[in-house]
Amino acid sequence: MQVTKVERLEPLSLRMTWMNDLSHGVAFLESLGFAHGDLRPENILLDRGRLKLADFDLLGSEGGINKGTAGNLGPRTEQFALGSLYYLINYGFEVYGDRCLGDDPSGKEHGPTVVDLLQKKIFPELHGDPMTDSDREVLAR
């Protein structure tokens, strides 16, 4: 399933809960010396309003090499992937998603393309506002 348009963002409190869920999952794996190796939207489940990590077939020890989306396992790789998920939660679309997959719907070239864009200092434009009207009302109080 591919999301083509996000009609609305969830309230900030729920998005913060989701980001907390993801960070706790990644931190737990890292506390055991593991890295997920394939953090991306397809590997996140929504269960009764909470996000859960899934698809652990590429789980490996930190510093190891795997065949996952990113290639090398470790905190930096996991942190970038986690930040990309935060971006999706808050803006409703993936970082670089439209510029990376092009003719490769399988996503196999996604990681190297993102690395190339980052090295060239080509960053995604922030279209949209992560704040909803209800978020603004809460902050105005």
C-alpha positions, 0 to 999 in steps of 0.5 A: 500500500502506498500513501499518496496524500495525507489529509490530516495529521494526528494530534501532536500528543499522539505523534509524540507518543508514537515517536516515543514508542519507536525510540523505546523500541530502538533503545531496547534493541541497542541496550542488548547490542543489536540494531534493527537494520531495516527501520522503515514505515513498512516495518512498523505496526500500529496496535491499539494506538501504539507503534511497534517495531516489526520484521526482525529478519535483518536484526544484527549486532551493532557494527556488523554488516547486513543486507538490509536497506542501509547496509551497515548496522549501528547507532548512526544508521538506526538514528537516521532511520528513526529520524526519517520515521519521525519526519514521516509522522510529523509531515505525512511523507517520507524524506526524499521518498519522491526523489529516490524510488523513481524507476526502482519501486523495490527500493533497493537503491533507496539507501545509496541514493539518500547517501548521495543526496546528503553528501551533495547537501541536497535536502528535502524541502519542508512542505507543510506544517507539522502543527495542527490547529488543535496543537496551536490552540493548546500552545496558545493557552 
